[in-house]
Amino acid sequence: MDKTELPWNNPVVEANASAPAARLGQYAQPPLRNFGSIDPYNRISREAKDMIPPPFEYQAPTSVSEALALLGKNPEAKVLAGGQSLIPLMRFRLASPAMLVDLNRIGDLAYIKEGEGWLRIGAMTRESDLDQSDLIAKKYPLLADTTHVVADPLVRNLSTLGGNLAHADPANDHPATMIAYRAQIVATGPKGERTIPASEFFKGPFETALAPNELLTEIRIPAPGKGSGGAYVKMERKVGDFATAAVAVQVSLAKDGTLERVGIALTNVGLVPIQASAAEKALTGKKPDDAVLRQAADLAAKAAKPESDARGSEEYKRALVKTLTVRALRKAVARAQGG
Ligand SMILES: Cc1cc2nc3c(=O)[nH]c(=O)nc-3n(C[C@H](O)[C@H](O)[C@H](O)COP(=O)(O)OP(=O)(O)OC[C@H]3O[C@@H](n4cnc5c(N)ncnc54)[C@H](O)[C@@H]3O)c2cc1C
């Protein structure tokens, strides 16, 4: 196992109680331990004990305002959504929040609605709800592709779109998708709501533009017009794994068949999701023939900042970005031409 990785094979950073927001600090050593060992006195060994989080206070508010009040009063608190990233961090004692503010009883944070030019998704909407939505399957193929390759069905039953974005793991799949869509992230704090473009939301690994006293409450994706299409293409070592690399593409075609709008973003080839702006620019206004798509893919590969690790060398990942970009562009264009 790579030294900088946790057992679920994902780079994780060290948390401490004084880092209440998503910023978690420096890359941690992996907790490579013999979890099963029991000492001769039949007490749990230090190794096994460390699978149990330290004590914390638990609050389960039933409204956003109640949750915000709790966050405002407790700077050491952390929000609990699906728990699929936070609970493992706590069990390995890489995060030790003094309080968990559980959002699961706030019913009005889980919805999928379309209107006034936007698809609006509540932060607590589960991956499995996105997976099963006919609206998303029909009109938002980039999001449908993405959700379908996040983890496995068991994780997707619990994990939430808001949690996936707020966690800001560079290996998570939704951040690149939201950048390619030009989505807006809605943050709600004591002074009300503000919207943050997805391209400005991810500040570093596990670090976002959210303030410690703010909640991510909604994700807004511009409703695609006629002649739009998208695709997410991910290379993973096995089903359910985080991406070795992945590419999100969203395009719209003008009436003459040229590319009018192009969004391209890359997963897990940098410390944050990367918008491939030069590739987007090179495609805009062009007919999407194969030579043009390949040139853009070269530019996307140049924008990637991969590092060699257990998933492959820096060179391999860069070459992968090129291949995945061409595939994602072809698929997105074909969908745009058919829709
Ligand atoms: C085995 C396994 C495989 C996985 N594979 C993938 C994969 O292939 N691709 C992928 O993208 N992800 C993968 N994940 C991660 C999974 O999608 C996580 O669930 C997700 O990253 C976090 O969502 P959550 O709802 O579980 O959030 P939680 O774990 O509850 O929270 C994560 C973080 O976000 C914060 N947070 C959550 N919601 C909010 C909010 N509304 N406002 C402010 N802060 C909030 C929490 O305080 C915490 O810091 C995997 C997880 C597991 C366990």
PDBQT file of the ligand as one rigid body, heavy atoms in Angstrom, charges set to zero:
ROOT
HETATM    1  C1  LIG A 401     -15.770   2.519   0.054  1.00  0.00    +0.000 C 
HETATM    2  C2  LIG A 401     -15.977   3.920  -0.424  1.00  0.00    +0.000 A 
HETATM    3  C3  LIG A 401     -15.742   4.206  -1.762  1.00  0.00    +0.000 A 
HETATM    4  C4  LIG A 401     -15.942   5.485  -2.233  1.00  0.00    +0.000 A 
HETATM    5  N1  LIG A 401     -15.725   5.743  -3.567  1.00  0.00    +0.000 NA
HETATM    6  C5  LIG A 401     -15.985   6.970  -4.054  1.00  0.00    +0.000 A 
HETATM    7  C6  LIG A 401     -15.837   7.242  -5.449  1.00  0.00    +0.000 A 
HETATM    8  O1  LIG A 401     -15.497   6.382  -6.256  1.00  0.00    +0.000 OA
HETATM    9  N2  LIG A 401     -16.105   8.504  -5.864  1.00  0.00    +0.000 N 
HETATM   10  C7  LIG A 401     -16.514   9.500  -5.023  1.00  0.00    +0.000 A 
HETATM   11  O2  LIG A 401     -16.764  10.595  -5.462  1.00  0.00    +0.000 OA
HETATM   12  N3  LIG A 401     -16.644   9.257  -3.697  1.00  0.00    +0.000 NA
HETATM   13  C8  LIG A 401     -16.407   8.032  -3.213  1.00  0.00    +0.000 A 
HETATM   14  N4  LIG A 401     -16.557   7.794  -1.872  1.00  0.00    +0.000 N 
HETATM   15  C9  LIG A 401     -16.862   8.922  -1.005  1.00  0.00    +0.000 C 
HETATM   16  C10 LIG A 401     -18.372   9.032  -0.811  1.00  0.00    +0.000 C 
HETATM   17  O3  LIG A 401     -18.999   9.456  -1.995  1.00  0.00    +0.000 OA
HETATM   18  C11 LIG A 401     -18.620   9.999   0.322  1.00  0.00    +0.000 C 
HETATM   19  O4  LIG A 401     -19.779   9.636   0.875  1.00  0.00    +0.000 OA
HETATM   20  C12 LIG A 401     -18.668  11.467   0.050  1.00  0.00    +0.000 C 
HETATM   21  O5  LIG A 401     -17.416  11.902  -0.337  1.00  0.00    +0.000 OA
HETATM   22  C13 LIG A 401     -19.087  12.218   1.314  1.00  0.00    +0.000 C 
HETATM   23  O6  LIG A 401     -20.462  12.267   1.362  1.00  0.00    +0.000 OA
HETATM   24  P1  LIG A 401     -21.259  11.999   2.696  1.00  0.00    +0.000 P 
HETATM   25  O7  LIG A 401     -22.660  12.436   2.459  1.00  0.00    +0.000 OA
HETATM   26  O8  LIG A 401     -21.047  10.612   3.136  1.00  0.00    +0.000 OA
HETATM   27  O9  LIG A 401     -20.573  13.052   3.682  1.00  0.00    +0.000 OA
HETATM   28  P2  LIG A 401     -19.993  12.917   5.154  1.00  0.00    +0.000 P 
HETATM   29  O10 LIG A 401     -19.016  11.805   5.213  1.00  0.00    +0.000 OA
HETATM   30  O11 LIG A 401     -21.091  12.920   6.146  1.00  0.00    +0.000 OA
HETATM   31  O12 LIG A 401     -19.231  14.313   5.256  1.00  0.00    +0.000 OA
HETATM   32  C14 LIG A 401     -18.054  14.560   4.529  1.00  0.00    +0.000 C 
HETATM   33  C15 LIG A 401     -17.535  15.971   4.874  1.00  0.00    +0.000 C 
HETATM   34  O13 LIG A 401     -18.375  16.973   4.308  1.00  0.00    +0.000 OA
HETATM   35  C16 LIG A 401     -18.937  17.800   5.340  1.00  0.00    +0.000 C 
HETATM   36  N5  LIG A 401     -20.330  18.040   4.940  1.00  0.00    +0.000 N 
HETATM   37  C17 LIG A 401     -21.222  17.092   4.541  1.00  0.00    +0.000 A 
HETATM   38  N6  LIG A 401     -22.368  17.669   4.175  1.00  0.00    +0.000 NA
HETATM   39  C18 LIG A 401     -22.218  19.001   4.354  1.00  0.00    +0.000 A 
HETATM   40  C19 LIG A 401     -23.065  20.129   4.141  1.00  0.00    +0.000 A 
HETATM   41  N7  LIG A 401     -24.309  19.999   3.656  1.00  0.00    +0.000 N 
HETATM   42  N8  LIG A 401     -22.581  21.354   4.442  1.00  0.00    +0.000 NA
HETATM   43  C20 LIG A 401     -21.318  21.501   4.928  1.00  0.00    +0.000 A 
HETATM   44  N9  LIG A 401     -20.467  20.480   5.134  1.00  0.00    +0.000 NA
HETATM   45  C21 LIG A 401     -20.916  19.235   4.862  1.00  0.00    +0.000 A 
HETATM   46  C22 LIG A 401     -18.794  17.004   6.627  1.00  0.00    +0.000 C 
HETATM   47  O14 LIG A 401     -18.718  17.836   7.759  1.00  0.00    +0.000 OA
HETATM   48  C23 LIG A 401     -17.491  16.259   6.362  1.00  0.00    +0.000 C 
HETATM   49  O15 LIG A 401     -16.391  17.113   6.604  1.00  0.00    +0.000 OA
HETATM   50  C24 LIG A 401     -16.366   6.523  -1.365  1.00  0.00    +0.000 A 
HETATM   51  C25 LIG A 401     -16.599   6.230  -0.011  1.00  0.00    +0.000 A 
HETATM   52  C26 LIG A 401     -16.424   4.949   0.461  1.00  0.00    +0.000 A 
HETATM   53  C27 LIG A 401     -16.698   4.658   1.898  1.00  0.00    +0.000 C 
ENDROOT
TORSDOF 0
